[in-house]
Amino acid sequence: MIGSQKRIQSVYMGSTTPKRDIPLYADLYLQGRFNLDELMSKEISVDDVNAGYEALKDPGATRVVITSGLS
């Protein structure tokens, strides 16, 4: 690594700039060019948080997302 002048560098939050990137991601999603729905395995409401944690024990569950308030 020293001879080729390479280095190991850490990143924080994927080295994103939230003020710039989150509106970009939201716009791409609304245009149908960034499909976030496929990354979500289950939608829950706030009052189902405990069940959401239980769902994460399933190896097939990738992401449980809170999409609504109290039901």
Predicted model as a PDB file, atoms N, CA, C, CB and O in Angstrom, pLDDT in the B-factor column:
MODEL        1                                                                  
ATOM      1  N   MET A   1       0.817  -1.192   0.000  1.00 49.00           N  
ATOM      2  CA  MET A   1       0.000   0.000   0.000  1.00 49.00           C  
ATOM      3  C   MET A   1       0.860   1.255   0.000  1.00 49.00           C  
ATOM      4  CB  MET A   1      -0.929  -0.001   1.194  1.00 49.00           C  
ATOM      5  O   MET A   1       0.492   2.264  -0.601  1.00 49.00           O  
ATOM      6  N   ILE A   2       1.992   1.194   0.666  1.00 58.00           N  
ATOM      7  CA  ILE A   2       2.829   2.387   0.753  1.00 58.00           C  
ATOM      8  C   ILE A   2       3.450   2.715  -0.603  1.00 58.00           C  
ATOM      9  CB  ILE A   2       3.927   2.194   1.806  1.00 58.00           C  
ATOM     10  O   ILE A   2       3.504   3.878  -1.003  1.00 58.00           O  
ATOM     11  N   GLY A   3       3.920   1.682  -1.309  1.00 63.00           N  
ATOM     12  CA  GLY A   3       4.564   1.917  -2.599  1.00 63.00           C  
ATOM     13  C   GLY A   3       3.627   2.501  -3.642  1.00 63.00           C  
ATOM     14  O   GLY A   3       4.048   3.300  -4.478  1.00 63.00           O  
ATOM     15  N   SER A   4       2.347   2.105  -3.598  1.00 70.00           N  
ATOM     16  CA  SER A   4       1.398   2.624  -4.592  1.00 70.00           C  
ATOM     17  C   SER A   4       0.608   3.818  -4.068  1.00 70.00           C  
ATOM     18  CB  SER A   4       0.436   1.526  -5.017  1.00 70.00           C  
ATOM     19  O   SER A   4      -0.297   4.308  -4.744  1.00 70.00           O  
ATOM     20  N   GLN A   5       0.943   4.285  -2.878  1.00 74.00           N  
ATOM     21  CA  GLN A   5       0.325   5.451  -2.249  1.00 74.00           C  
ATOM     22  C   GLN A   5      -1.193   5.324  -2.134  1.00 74.00           C  
ATOM     23  CB  GLN A   5       0.669   6.698  -3.032  1.00 74.00           C  
ATOM     24  O   GLN A   5      -1.936   6.265  -2.412  1.00 74.00           O  
ATOM     25  N   LYS A   6      -1.637   4.126  -1.713  1.00 75.00           N  
ATOM     26  CA  LYS A   6      -3.063   3.908  -1.447  1.00 75.00           C  
ATOM     27  C   LYS A   6      -3.291   4.062   0.041  1.00 75.00           C  
ATOM     28  CB  LYS A   6      -3.536   2.499  -1.944  1.00 75.00           C  
ATOM     29  O   LYS A   6      -2.362   3.933   0.838  1.00 75.00           O  
ATOM     30  N   ARG A   7      -4.533   4.340   0.416  1.00 75.00           N  
ATOM     31  CA  ARG A   7      -4.837   4.509   1.829  1.00 75.00           C  
ATOM     32  C   ARG A   7      -6.214   3.939   2.130  1.00 75.00           C  
ATOM     33  CB  ARG A   7      -4.764   5.993   2.232  1.00 75.00           C  
ATOM     34  O   ARG A   7      -7.045   3.762   1.239  1.00 75.00           O  
ATOM     35  N   ILE A   8      -6.429   3.663   3.378  1.00 76.00           N  
ATOM     36  CA  ILE A   8      -7.731   3.214   3.866  1.00 76.00           C  
ATOM     37  C   ILE A   8      -8.376   4.412   4.543  1.00 76.00           C  
ATOM     38  CB  ILE A   8      -7.604   1.981   4.855  1.00 76.00           C  
ATOM     39  O   ILE A   8      -7.774   5.063   5.397  1.00 76.00           O  
ATOM     40  N   GLN A   9      -9.620   4.691   4.142  1.00 72.00           N  
ATOM     41  CA  GLN A   9     -10.305   5.861   4.673  1.00 72.00           C  
ATOM     42  C   GLN A   9     -11.699   5.445   5.116  1.00 72.00           C  
ATOM     43  CB  GLN A   9     -10.372   7.005   3.618  1.00 72.00           C  
ATOM     44  O   GLN A   9     -12.385   4.711   4.405  1.00 72.00           O  
ATOM     45  N   SER A  10     -12.112   5.899   6.264  1.00 72.00           N  
ATOM     46  CA  SER A  10     -13.459   5.587   6.740  1.00 72.00           C  
ATOM     47  C   SER A  10     -14.460   6.573   6.144  1.00 72.00           C  
ATOM     48  CB  SER A  10     -13.518   5.621   8.288  1.00 72.00           C  
ATOM     49  O   SER A  10     -14.092   7.628   5.628  1.00 72.00           O  
ATOM     50  N   VAL A  11     -15.735   6.200   6.231  1.00 69.00           N  
ATOM     51  CA  VAL A  11     -16.798   7.085   5.758  1.00 69.00           C  
ATOM     52  C   VAL A  11     -17.852   7.205   6.841  1.00 69.00           C  
ATOM     53  CB  VAL A  11     -17.423   6.561   4.433  1.00 69.00           C  
ATOM     54  O   VAL A  11     -18.003   6.309   7.672  1.00 69.00           O  
ATOM     55  N   TYR A  12     -18.565   8.287   6.834  1.00 71.00           N  
ATOM     56  CA  TYR A  12     -19.669   8.520   7.745  1.00 71.00           C  
ATOM     57  C   TYR A  12     -20.934   8.683   6.919  1.00 71.00           C  
ATOM     58  CB  TYR A  12     -19.413   9.767   8.643  1.00 71.00           C  
ATOM     59  O   TYR A  12     -21.019   9.583   6.084  1.00 71.00           O  
ATOM     60  N   MET A  13     -21.917   7.818   7.145  1.00 63.00           N  
ATOM     61  CA  MET A  13     -23.174   7.845   6.391  1.00 63.00           C  
ATOM     62  C   MET A  13     -22.927   7.758   4.891  1.00 63.00           C  
ATOM     63  CB  MET A  13     -23.960   9.114   6.715  1.00 63.00           C  
ATOM     64  O   MET A  13     -23.630   8.404   4.115  1.00 63.00           O  
ATOM     65  N   GLY A  14     -21.950   6.981   4.476  1.00 71.00           N  
ATOM     66  CA  GLY A  14     -21.700   6.819   3.051  1.00 71.00           C  
ATOM     67  C   GLY A  14     -21.143   8.059   2.399  1.00 71.00           C  
ATOM     68  O   GLY A  14     -21.222   8.206   1.179  1.00 71.00           O  
ATOM     69  N   SER A  15     -20.580   8.958   3.187  1.00 75.00           N  
ATOM     70  CA  SER A  15     -20.035  10.217   2.679  1.00 75.00           C  
ATOM     71  C   SER A  15     -21.071  11.012   1.898  1.00 75.00           C  
ATOM     72  CB  SER A  15     -18.827   9.948   1.801  1.00 75.00           C  
ATOM     73  O   SER A  15     -20.754  11.626   0.879  1.00 75.00           O  
ATOM     74  N   THR A  16     -22.282  10.998   2.370  1.00 80.00           N  
ATOM     75  CA  THR A  16     -23.345  11.738   1.713  1.00 80.00           C  
ATOM     76  C   THR A  16     -23.412  13.168   2.246  1.00 80.00           C  
ATOM     77  CB  THR A  16     -24.690  11.030   1.909  1.00 80.00           C  
ATOM     78  O   THR A  16     -22.921  13.459   3.336  1.00 80.00           O  
ATOM     79  N   THR A  17     -24.012  14.035   1.480  1.00 84.00           N  
ATOM     80  CA  THR A  17     -24.326  15.383   1.924  1.00 84.00           C  
ATOM     81  C   THR A  17     -25.847  15.438   2.023  1.00 84.00           C  
ATOM     82  CB  THR A  17     -23.745  16.494   0.938  1.00 84.00           C  
ATOM     83  O   THR A  17     -26.517  15.699   1.024  1.00 84.00           O  
ATOM     84  N   PRO A  18     -26.406  15.197   3.215  1.00 84.00           N  
ATOM     85  CA  PRO A  18     -27.858  15.067   3.356  1.00 84.00           C  
ATOM     86  C   PRO A  18     -28.659  16.227   2.771  1.00 84.00           C  
ATOM     87  CB  PRO A  18     -28.199  14.927   4.793  1.00 84.00           C  
ATOM     88  O   PRO A  18     -29.703  16.007   2.158  1.00 84.00           O  
ATOM     89  N   LYS A  19     -28.185  17.451   2.954  1.00 91.00           N  
ATOM     90  CA  LYS A  19     -28.925  18.628   2.460  1.00 91.00           C  
ATOM     91  C   LYS A  19     -29.080  18.590   0.941  1.00 91.00           C  
ATOM     92  CB  LYS A  19     -28.208  19.927   2.877  1.00 91.00           C  
ATOM     93  O   LYS A  19     -30.081  19.068   0.406  1.00 91.00           O  
ATOM     94  N   ARG A  20     -28.105  18.030   0.256  1.00 91.00           N  
ATOM     95  CA  ARG A  20     -28.146  17.928  -1.196  1.00 91.00           C  
ATOM     96  C   ARG A  20     -28.742  16.601  -1.649  1.00 91.00           C  
ATOM     97  CB  ARG A  20     -26.752  18.093  -1.771  1.00 91.00           C  
ATOM     98  O   ARG A  20     -29.569  16.569  -2.561  1.00 91.00           O  
ATOM     99  N   ASP A  21     -28.323  15.500  -1.012  1.00 89.00           N  
ATOM    100  CA  ASP A  21     -28.638  14.177  -1.527  1.00 89.00           C  
ATOM    101  C   ASP A  21     -30.050  13.693  -1.228  1.00 89.00           C  
ATOM    102  CB  ASP A  21     -27.678  13.208  -0.982  1.00 89.00           C  
ATOM    103  O   ASP A  21     -30.668  13.064  -2.087  1.00 89.00           O  
ATOM    104  N   ILE A  22     -30.585  13.965  -0.030  1.00 90.00           N  
ATOM    105  CA  ILE A  22     -31.916  13.465   0.299  1.00 90.00           C  
ATOM    106  C   ILE A  22     -32.987  14.063  -0.618  1.00 90.00           C  
ATOM    107  CB  ILE A  22     -32.246  13.774   1.757  1.00 90.00           C  
ATOM    108  O   ILE A  22     -33.852  13.318  -1.077  1.00 90.00           O  
ATOM    109  N   PRO A  23     -32.974  15.371  -0.909  1.00 94.00           N  
ATOM    110  CA  PRO A  23     -33.940  15.881  -1.889  1.00 94.00           C  
ATOM    111  C   PRO A  23     -33.754  15.239  -3.277  1.00 94.00           C  
ATOM    112  CB  PRO A  23     -33.810  17.405  -2.000  1.00 94.00           C  
ATOM    113  O   PRO A  23     -34.730  15.005  -3.990  1.00 94.00           O  
ATOM    114  N   LEU A  24     -32.509  14.960  -3.651  1.00 93.00           N  
ATOM    115  CA  LEU A  24     -32.249  14.299  -4.941  1.00 93.00           C  
ATOM    116  C   LEU A  24     -32.868  12.906  -4.951  1.00 93.00           C  
ATOM    117  CB  LEU A  24     -30.723  14.210  -5.219  1.00 93.00           C  
ATOM    118  O   LEU A  24     -33.544  12.532  -5.910  1.00 93.00           O  
ATOM    119  N   TYR A  25     -32.638  12.132  -3.880  1.00 91.00           N  
ATOM    120  CA  TYR A  25     -33.200  10.785  -3.802  1.00 91.00           C  
ATOM    121  C   TYR A  25     -34.723  10.829  -3.807  1.00 91.00           C  
ATOM    122  CB  TYR A  25     -32.698  10.067  -2.544  1.00 91.00           C  
ATOM    123  O   TYR A  25     -35.362  10.008  -4.466  1.00 91.00           O  
ATOM    124  N   ALA A  26     -35.309  11.775  -3.082  1.00 93.00           N  
ATOM    125  CA  ALA A  26     -36.769  11.898  -3.054  1.00 93.00           C  
ATOM    126  C   ALA A  26     -37.313  12.227  -4.434  1.00 93.00           C  
ATOM    127  CB  ALA A  26     -37.198  12.974  -2.051  1.00 93.00           C  
ATOM    128  O   ALA A  26     -38.327  11.665  -4.851  1.00 93.00           O  
ATOM    129  N   ASP A  27     -36.653  13.129  -5.145  1.00 96.00           N  
ATOM    130  CA  ASP A  27     -37.087  13.494  -6.489  1.00 96.00           C  
ATOM    131  C   ASP A  27     -36.984  12.301  -7.442  1.00 96.00           C  
ATOM    132  CB  ASP A  27     -36.253  14.667  -7.017  1.00 96.00           C  
ATOM    133  O   ASP A  27     -37.901  12.052  -8.224  1.00 96.00           O  
ATOM    134  N   LEU A  28     -35.881  11.571  -7.380  1.00 95.00           N  
ATOM    135  CA  LEU A  28     -35.717  10.385  -8.236  1.00 95.00           C  
ATOM    136  C   LEU A  28     -36.781   9.345  -7.928  1.00 95.00           C  
ATOM    137  CB  LEU A  28     -34.318   9.773  -8.053  1.00 95.00           C  
ATOM    138  O   LEU A  28     -37.299   8.698  -8.838  1.00 95.00           O  
ATOM    139  N   TYR A  29     -37.114   9.178  -6.639  1.00 93.00           N  
ATOM    140  CA  TYR A  29     -38.164   8.232  -6.250  1.00 93.00           C  
ATOM    141  C   TYR A  29     -39.512   8.661  -6.828  1.00 93.00           C  
ATOM    142  CB  TYR A  29     -38.254   8.122  -4.712  1.00 93.00           C  
ATOM    143  O   TYR A  29     -40.242   7.842  -7.385  1.00 93.00           O  
ATOM    144  N   LEU A  30     -39.835   9.938  -6.694  1.00 96.00           N  
ATOM    145  CA  LEU A  30     -41.115  10.434  -7.204  1.00 96.00           C  
ATOM    146  C   LEU A  30     -41.210  10.336  -8.723  1.00 96.00           C  
ATOM    147  CB  LEU A  30     -41.323  11.874  -6.774  1.00 96.00           C  
ATOM    148  O   LEU A  30     -42.307  10.206  -9.267  1.00 96.00           O  
ATOM    149  N   GLN A  31     -40.073  10.396  -9.410  1.00 97.00           N  
ATOM    150  CA  GLN A  31     -40.039  10.236 -10.861  1.00 97.00           C  
ATOM    151  C   GLN A  31     -40.109   8.767 -11.277  1.00 97.00           C  
ATOM    152  CB  GLN A  31     -38.779  10.872 -11.426  1.00 97.00           C  
ATOM    153  O   GLN A  31     -40.249   8.465 -12.462  1.00 97.00           O  
ATOM    154  N   GLY A  32     -40.011   7.853 -10.310  1.00 95.00           N  
ATOM    155  CA  GLY A  32     -40.017   6.426 -10.619  1.00 95.00           C  
ATOM    156  C   GLY A  32     -38.665   5.903 -11.078  1.00 95.00           C  
ATOM    157  O   GLY A  32     -38.578   4.806 -11.629  1.00 95.00           O  
ATOM    158  N   ARG A  33     -37.610   6.678 -10.856  1.00 95.00           N  
ATOM    159  CA  ARG A  33     -36.273   6.285 -11.304  1.00 95.00           C  
ATOM    160  C   ARG A  33     -35.431   5.652 -10.191  1.00 95.00           C  
ATOM    161  CB  ARG A  33     -35.548   7.490 -11.859  1.00 95.00           C  
ATOM    162  O   ARG A  33     -34.317   5.196 -10.445  1.00 95.00           O  
ATOM    163  N   PHE A  34     -35.955   5.622  -8.963  1.00 92.00           N  
ATOM    164  CA  PHE A  34     -35.224   5.094  -7.814  1.00 92.00           C  
ATOM    165  C   PHE A  34     -36.232   4.305  -6.984  1.00 92.00           C  
ATOM    166  CB  PHE A  34     -34.535   6.249  -6.963  1.00 92.00           C  
ATOM    167  O   PHE A  34     -36.946   4.874  -6.158  1.00 92.00           O  
ATOM    168  N   ASN A  35     -36.288   3.000  -7.205  1.00 91.00           N  
ATOM    169  CA  ASN A  35     -37.332   2.183  -6.600  1.00 91.00           C  
ATOM    170  C   ASN A  35     -36.943   1.734  -5.198  1.00 91.00           C  
ATOM    171  CB  ASN A  35     -37.626   0.971  -7.472  1.00 91.00           C  
ATOM    172  O   ASN A  35     -36.267   0.719  -5.032  1.00 91.00           O  
ATOM    173  N   LEU A  36     -37.367   2.482  -4.201  1.00 86.00           N  
ATOM    174  CA  LEU A  36     -37.092   2.147  -2.815  1.00 86.00           C  
ATOM    175  C   LEU A  36     -38.034   1.075  -2.289  1.00 86.00           C  
ATOM    176  CB  LEU A  36     -37.192   3.382  -1.956  1.00 86.00           C  
ATOM    177  O   LEU A  36     -37.710   0.390  -1.319  1.00 86.00           O  
ATOM    178  N   ASP A  37     -39.190   0.920  -2.913  1.00 85.00           N  
ATOM    179  CA  ASP A  37     -40.189  -0.024  -2.427  1.00 85.00           C  
ATOM    180  C   ASP A  37     -39.660  -1.457  -2.405  1.00 85.00           C  
ATOM    181  CB  ASP A  37     -41.437   0.052  -3.288  1.00 85.00           C  
ATOM    182  O   ASP A  37     -40.036  -2.239  -1.532  1.00 85.00           O  
ATOM    183  N   GLU A  38     -38.803  -1.804  -3.345  1.00 86.00           N  
ATOM    184  CA  GLU A  38     -38.254  -3.158  -3.398  1.00 86.00           C  
ATOM    185  C   GLU A  38     -37.309  -3.442  -2.231  1.00 86.00           C  
ATOM    186  CB  GLU A  38     -37.524  -3.370  -4.713  1.00 86.00           C  
ATOM    187  O   GLU A  38     -37.058  -4.605  -1.915  1.00 86.00           O  
ATOM    188  N   LEU A  39     -36.785  -2.404  -1.591  1.00 85.00           N  
ATOM    189  CA  LEU A  39     -35.856  -2.582  -0.482  1.00 85.00           C  
ATOM    190  C   LEU A  39     -36.569  -2.803   0.846  1.00 85.00           C  
ATOM    191  CB  LEU A  39     -34.947  -1.385  -0.376  1.00 85.00           C  
ATOM    192  O   LEU A  39     -35.934  -3.129   1.848  1.00 85.00           O  
ATOM    193  N   MET A  40     -37.885  -2.625   0.853  1.00 84.00           N  
ATOM    194  CA  MET A  40     -38.660  -2.694   2.085  1.00 84.00           C  
ATOM    195  C   MET A  40     -39.381  -4.036   2.150  1.00 84.00           C  
ATOM    196  CB  MET A  40     -39.673  -1.520   2.172  1.00 84.00           C  
ATOM    197  O   MET A  40     -40.111  -4.397   1.227  1.00 84.00           O  
ATOM    198  N   SER A  41     -39.177  -4.777   3.242  1.00 84.00           N  
ATOM    199  CA  SER A  41     -39.827  -6.077   3.361  1.00 84.00           C  
ATOM    200  C   SER A  41     -41.166  -5.998   4.092  1.00 84.00           C  
ATOM    201  CB  SER A  41     -38.912  -7.042   4.080  1.00 84.00           C  
ATOM    202  O   SER A  41     -42.016  -6.874   3.930  1.00 84.00           O  
ATOM    203  N   LYS A  42     -41.358  -4.945   4.901  1.00 84.00           N  
ATOM    204  CA  LYS A  42     -42.612  -4.828   5.649  1.00 84.00           C  
ATOM    205  C   LYS A  42     -42.860  -3.380   6.038  1.00 84.00           C  
ATOM    206  CB  LYS A  42     -42.586  -5.720   6.905  1.00 84.00           C  
ATOM    207  O   LYS A  42     -41.936  -2.662   6.420  1.00 84.00           O  
ATOM    208  N   GLU A  43     -44.124  -2.954   5.936  1.00 88.00           N  
ATOM    209  CA  GLU A  43     -44.545  -1.626   6.397  1.00 88.00           C  
ATOM    210  C   GLU A  43     -45.338  -1.806   7.684  1.00 88.00           C  
ATOM    211  CB  GLU A  43     -45.400  -0.878   5.305  1.00 88.00           C  
ATOM    212  O   GLU A  43     -46.162  -2.714   7.787  1.00 88.00           O  
ATOM    213  N   ILE A  44     -45.092  -0.945   8.660  1.00 88.00           N  
ATOM    214  CA  ILE A  44     -45.820  -1.012   9.924  1.00 88.00           C  
ATOM    215  C   ILE A  44     -46.231   0.388  10.362  1.00 88.00           C  
ATOM    216  CB  ILE A  44     -44.963  -1.691  11.016  1.00 88.00           C  
ATOM    217  O   ILE A  44     -45.739   1.388   9.841  1.00 88.00           O  
ATOM    218  N   SER A  45     -47.150   0.438  11.337  1.00 90.00           N  
ATOM    219  CA  SER A  45     -47.501   1.724  11.945  1.00 90.00           C  
ATOM    220  C   SER A  45     -46.704   1.865  13.234  1.00 90.00           C  
ATOM    221  CB  SER A  45     -49.047   1.832  12.218  1.00 90.00           C  
ATOM    222  O   SER A  45     -46.062   0.913  13.679  1.00 90.00           O  
ATOM    223  N   VAL A  46     -46.744   3.035  13.827  1.00 89.00           N  
ATOM    224  CA  VAL A  46     -45.976   3.307  15.044  1.00 89.00           C  
ATOM    225  C   VAL A  46     -46.360   2.338  16.162  1.00 89.00           C  
ATOM    226  CB  VAL A  46     -46.198   4.758  15.504  1.00 89.00           C  
ATOM    227  O   VAL A  46     -45.494   1.890  16.914  1.00 89.00           O  
ATOM    228  N   ASP A  47     -47.629   2.016  16.277  1.00 90.00           N  
ATOM    229  CA  ASP A  47     -48.044   1.133  17.370  1.00 90.00           C  
ATOM    230  C   ASP A  47     -47.664  -0.328  17.137  1.00 90.00           C  
ATOM    231  CB  ASP A  47     -49.535   1.236  17.569  1.00 90.00           C  
ATOM    232  O   ASP A  47     -47.896  -1.163  18.011  1.00 90.00           O  
ATOM    233  N   ASP A  48     -47.089  -0.654  15.987  1.00 90.00           N  
ATOM    234  CA  ASP A  48     -46.627  -2.019  15.694  1.00 90.00           C  
ATOM    235  C   ASP A  48     -45.111  -2.158  15.770  1.00 90.00           C  
ATOM    236  CB  ASP A  48     -47.099  -2.440  14.319  1.00 90.00           C  
ATOM    237  O   ASP A  48     -44.549  -3.107  15.223  1.00 90.00           O  
ATOM    238  N   VAL A  49     -44.444  -1.222  16.443  1.00 90.00           N  
ATOM    239  CA  VAL A  49     -42.976  -1.228  16.492  1.00 90.00           C  
ATOM    240  C   VAL A  49     -42.429  -2.525  17.090  1.00 90.00           C  
ATOM    241  CB  VAL A  49     -42.474  -0.035  17.304  1.00 90.00           C  
ATOM    242  O   VAL A  49     -41.454  -3.080  16.583  1.00 90.00           O  
ATOM    243  N   ASN A  50     -43.053  -3.006  18.164  1.00 92.00           N  
ATOM    244  CA  ASN A  50     -42.565  -4.245  18.775  1.00 92.00           C  
ATOM    245  C   ASN A  50     -42.662  -5.417  17.805  1.00 92.00           C  
ATOM    246  CB  ASN A  50     -43.353  -4.557  20.051  1.00 92.00           C  
ATOM    247  O   ASN A  50     -41.750  -6.240  17.732  1.00 92.00           O  
ATOM    248  N   ALA A  51     -43.756  -5.496  17.064  1.00 88.00           N  
ATOM    249  CA  ALA A  51     -43.901  -6.548  16.052  1.00 88.00           C  
ATOM    250  C   ALA A  51     -42.871  -6.359  14.943  1.00 88.00           C  
ATOM    251  CB  ALA A  51     -45.332  -6.545  15.461  1.00 88.00           C  
ATOM    252  O   ALA A  51     -42.390  -7.334  14.365  1.00 88.00           O  
ATOM    253  N   GLY A  52     -42.535  -5.113  14.649  1.00 87.00           N  
ATOM    254  CA  GLY A  52     -41.505  -4.843  13.639  1.00 87.00           C  
ATOM    255  C   GLY A  52     -40.155  -5.376  14.059  1.00 87.00           C  
ATOM    256  O   GLY A  52     -39.424  -5.938  13.243  1.00 87.00           O  
ATOM    257  N   TYR A  53     -39.813  -5.203  15.335  1.00 87.00           N  
ATOM    258  CA  TYR A  53     -38.552  -5.760  15.841  1.00 87.00           C  
ATOM    259  C   TYR A  53     -38.563  -7.282  15.757  1.00 87.00           C  
ATOM    260  CB  TYR A  53     -38.306  -5.313  17.295  1.00 87.00           C  
ATOM    261  O   TYR A  53     -37.550  -7.890  15.412  1.00 87.00           O  
ATOM    262  N   GLU A  54     -39.683  -7.893  16.065  1.00 88.00           N  
ATOM    263  CA  GLU A  54     -39.793  -9.349  15.956  1.00 88.00           C  
ATOM    264  C   GLU A  54     -39.616  -9.796  14.507  1.00 88.00           C  
ATOM    265  CB  GLU A  54     -41.152  -9.831  16.500  1.00 88.00           C  
ATOM    266  O   GLU A  54     -38.983 -10.818  14.243  1.00 88.00           O  
ATOM    267  N   ALA A  55     -40.177  -9.030  13.567  1.00 86.00           N  
ATOM    268  CA  ALA A  55     -40.056  -9.380  12.144  1.00 86.00           C  
ATOM    269  C   ALA A  55     -38.608  -9.362  11.682  1.00 86.00           C  
ATOM    270  CB  ALA A  55     -40.880  -8.419  11.290  1.00 86.00           C  
ATOM    271  O   ALA A  55     -38.244 -10.098  10.764  1.00 86.00           O  
ATOM    272  N   LEU A  56     -37.781  -8.534  12.304  1.00 84.00           N  
ATOM    273  CA  LEU A  56     -36.372  -8.444  11.904  1.00 84.00           C  
ATOM    274  C   LEU A  56     -35.564  -9.682  12.289  1.00 84.00           C  
ATOM    275  CB  LEU A  56     -35.741  -7.220  12.528  1.00 84.00           C  
ATOM    276  O   LEU A  56     -34.441  -9.861  11.818  1.00 84.00           O  
ATOM    277  N   LYS A  57     -36.131 -10.539  13.147  1.00 87.00           N  
ATOM    278  CA  LYS A  57     -35.462 -11.794  13.483  1.00 87.00           C  
ATOM    279  C   LYS A  57     -35.488 -12.773  12.310  1.00 87.00           C  
ATOM    280  CB  LYS A  57     -36.118 -12.430  14.708  1.00 87.00           C  
ATOM    281  O   LYS A  57     -34.679 -13.699  12.249  1.00 87.00           O  
ATOM    282  N   ASP A  58     -36.423 -12.563  11.380  1.00 85.00           N  
ATOM    283  CA  ASP A  58     -36.519 -13.400  10.187  1.00 85.00           C  
ATOM    284  C   ASP A  58     -35.398 -13.030   9.237  1.00 85.00           C  
ATOM    285  CB  ASP A  58     -37.901 -13.243   9.497  1.00 85.00           C  
ATOM    286  O   ASP A  58     -35.293 -11.866   8.853  1.00 85.00           O  
ATOM    287  N   PRO A  59     -34.550 -13.980   8.840  1.00 85.00           N  
ATOM    288  CA  PRO A  59     -33.438 -13.661   7.934  1.00 85.00           C  
ATOM    289  C   PRO A  59     -33.889 -13.114   6.579  1.00 85.00           C  
ATOM    290  CB  PRO A  59     -32.600 -14.891   7.712  1.00 85.00           C  
ATOM    291  O   PRO A  59     -33.106 -12.466   5.885  1.00 85.00           O  
ATOM    292  N   GLY A  60     -35.134 -13.365   6.200  1.00 82.00           N  
ATOM    293  CA  GLY A  60     -35.637 -12.864   4.928  1.00 82.00           C  
ATOM    294  C   GLY A  60     -36.091 -11.420   4.986  1.00 82.00           C  
ATOM    295  O   GLY A  60     -36.310 -10.797   3.947  1.00 82.00           O  
ATOM    296  N   ALA A  61     -36.236 -10.881   6.181  1.00 81.00           N  
ATOM    297  CA  ALA A  61     -36.667  -9.491   6.339  1.00 81.00           C  
ATOM    298  C   ALA A  61     -35.462  -8.576   6.158  1.00 81.00           C  
ATOM    299  CB  ALA A  61     -37.334  -9.261   7.733  1.00 81.00           C  
ATOM    300  O   ALA A  61     -34.461  -8.715   6.860  1.00 81.00           O  
ATOM    301  N   THR A  62     -35.558  -7.662   5.237  1.00 81.00           N  
ATOM    302  CA  THR A  62     -34.449  -6.738   5.002  1.00 81.00           C  
ATOM    303  C   THR A  62     -34.640  -5.436   5.753  1.00 81.00           C  
ATOM    304  CB  THR A  62     -34.300  -6.457   3.518  1.00 81.00           C  
ATOM    305  O   THR A  62     -33.751  -5.004   6.487  1.00 81.00           O  
ATOM    306  N   ARG A  63     -35.792  -4.809   5.576  1.00 85.00           N  
ATOM    307  CA  ARG A  63     -36.068  -3.544   6.250  1.00 85.00           C  
ATOM    308  C   ARG A  63     -37.541  -3.477   6.617  1.00 85.00           C  
ATOM    309  CB  ARG A  63     -35.673  -2.343   5.359  1.00 85.00           C  
ATOM    310  O   ARG A  63     -38.417  -3.777   5.806  1.00 85.00           O  
ATOM    311  N   VAL A  64     -37.796  -3.076   7.857  1.00 86.00           N  
ATOM    312  CA  VAL A  64     -39.153  -2.818   8.317  1.00 86.00           C  
ATOM    313  C   VAL A  64     -39.250  -1.309   8.458  1.00 86.00           C  
ATOM    314  CB  VAL A  64     -39.488  -3.573   9.682  1.00 86.00           C  
ATOM    315  O   VAL A  64     -38.442  -0.700   9.159  1.00 86.00           O  
ATOM    316  N   VAL A  65     -40.232  -0.695   7.798  1.00 88.00           N  
ATOM    317  CA  VAL A  65     -40.328   0.762   7.726  1.00 88.00           C  
ATOM    318  C   VAL A  65     -41.645   1.232   8.334  1.00 88.00           C  
ATOM    319  CB  VAL A  65     -40.207   1.247   6.264  1.00 88.00           C  
ATOM    320  O   VAL A  65     -42.711   0.704   8.016  1.00 88.00           O  
ATOM    321  N   ILE A  66     -41.559   2.228   9.211  1.00 86.00           N  
ATOM    322  CA  ILE A  66     -42.764   2.834   9.779  1.00 86.00           C  
ATOM    323  C   ILE A  66     -43.297   3.837   8.767  1.00 86.00           C  
ATOM    324  CB  ILE A  66     -42.470   3.523  11.163  1.00 86.00           C  
ATOM    325  O   ILE A  66     -42.626   4.815   8.436  1.00 86.00           O  
ATOM    326  N   THR A  67     -44.516   3.586   8.275  1.00 83.00           N  
ATOM    327  CA  THR A  67     -45.077   4.445   7.236  1.00 83.00           C  
ATOM    328  C   THR A  67     -46.301   5.210   7.681  1.00 83.00           C  
ATOM    329  CB  THR A  67     -45.420   3.632   6.042  1.00 83.00           C  
ATOM    330  O   THR A  67     -46.810   6.046   6.934  1.00 83.00           O  
ATOM    331  N   SER A  68     -46.789   4.943   8.889  1.00 75.00           N  
ATOM    332  CA  SER A  68     -47.967   5.675   9.349  1.00 75.00           C  
ATOM    333  C   SER A  68     -47.915   5.865  10.859  1.00 75.00           C  
ATOM    334  CB  SER A  68     -49.257   4.937   8.947  1.00 75.00           C  
ATOM    335  O   SER A  68     -47.122   5.235  11.560  1.00 75.00           O  
ATOM    336  N   GLY A  69     -48.778   6.747  11.334  1.00 68.00           N  
ATOM    337  CA  GLY A  69     -48.859   7.003  12.763  1.00 68.00           C  
ATOM    338  C   GLY A  69     -49.663   5.934  13.455  1.00 68.00           C  
ATOM    339  O   GLY A  69     -49.790   4.813  12.962  1.00 68.00           O  
ATOM    340  N   LEU A  70     -50.195   6.282  14.583  1.00 57.00           N  
ATOM    341  CA  LEU A  70     -50.983   5.335  15.358  1.00 57.00           C  
ATOM    342  C   LEU A  70     -52.216   4.904  14.572  1.00 57.00           C  
ATOM    343  CB  LEU A  70     -51.392   5.948  16.705  1.00 57.00           C  
ATOM    344  O   LEU A  70     -52.864   5.712  13.907  1.00 57.00           O  
ATOM    345  N   SER A  71     -52.524   3.615  14.665  1.00 51.00           N  
ATOM    346  CA  SER A  71     -53.705   3.119  13.929  1.00 51.00           C  
ATOM    347  C   SER A  71     -54.940   3.113  14.791  1.00 51.00           C  
ATOM    348  CB  SER A  71     -53.456   1.718  13.397  1.00 51.00           C  
ATOM    349  O   SER A  71     -56.014   2.727  14.328  1.00 51.00           O  
TER     350      SER A  71                                                      
ENDMDL                                                                          
END                                                                             
